[in-house]
Amino acid sequence: MVRIREKRPKPGLRAQHLRAVTACAALSNGRVEGGEVGSREILYRPGPNIHSGMFRFDIGTAGSACMAAFTLIPVALHADGPCTISIRGGLFQDFAPGFFHMERVLLPILRYMGADVALKMIRPGYVPQGNGELVITVQPLKDSLKQFCRTEQGSVRDLQGVALASHLREQNVAPRMADRCRMLLQSRKVVPKIEVLEDSTAVQRGAALTLWASTTTGCIIGADRAGKVGRTSESIADFVVKSLLEDLEAGGTVDRHLADQVILFAALAEGRTRYRIPVVTEHVRANLWLVETMLRLRTRIEGNMLTIDGIGHKRVG
């Protein structure tokens, strides 16, 4: 891999990217050459088999533990037995998957595709100190993943959410986020059910909000945002509600984050995956290019309909 994150403000591998790569190597007894924080070029040599067992990885910063977990899911699905993986780092931050979106939105889609994956939060982690922890358990596939087809959004039948705050009970942060969401969504036919979580286990103050809509055709469409110094509870709720409603009004059968997250799994699946995306992002284009280049498969976007012809990958041995 060359020119890694070349155009980013901090180019090259960050701690979470490096840990994701070395964790993949650990599961397969592979090797990584040139792997350091800041590396713009690495050589990755996967091992011959993907091993089951219990693994522990520490990013060492507030880098995204969820991103590392996401990276390991397709690897662990093809292991020779169950994998239980503990990862320490950040669980809620900008520009990375949030824990609750991953748990409540992505994983149900993967289960529909045949993946047996469970996720548990041991402790929240925020920027800048991190030190959160999650545990992901992955059962090996018995066969290929199956295609994911959602071509019609349907109507919203359920609105749910989680408002989390750590060491912020006196400021009433989590209830304020939840109340603002309810106010903004009061014109909807479905009353949102938002769980308020007051946490005291994180090593620092922090907050996060996630909303998701379930539809009559089986779609799950979510939105989330982490807290940050200078962001009020109300502004976090405003952002999340706006994002959710935009994706619903765009007719998507997935949200803007799922749009690119599902691509790799669809590429590995057997059969033709089709779903509507709310917007064609650079992440979508980049992921499509990647699976087309690495797996030699066909994809196409017609309007907002994305089609992927999967390769039906199965575990060897």
Secondary structure by P-SEA (a helix, b strand, c coil): ccccccccccccccaaaaaaaaaaaaacccccccccccccbbbbbbcccccccbbbbbccccccaaaaaaaaaaaaaacccbbbbbbbccccccccccaaaaaccaaaaaaaaccbbbbbbcbbbccccccbbbbbbbbbbcccbbbbbbcccccccbbbbbbbbccccccaaaaaaaaaaaaaacccccccbbbbbbbcccccccbbbbbbbbccccccccccccccccccaaaaaaaaaaaaaaaaaacccccccccccaaaaaaacccbbbbbbccccaaaaaaaaaaaaacbbbbbbcccbbbbbcccccccc
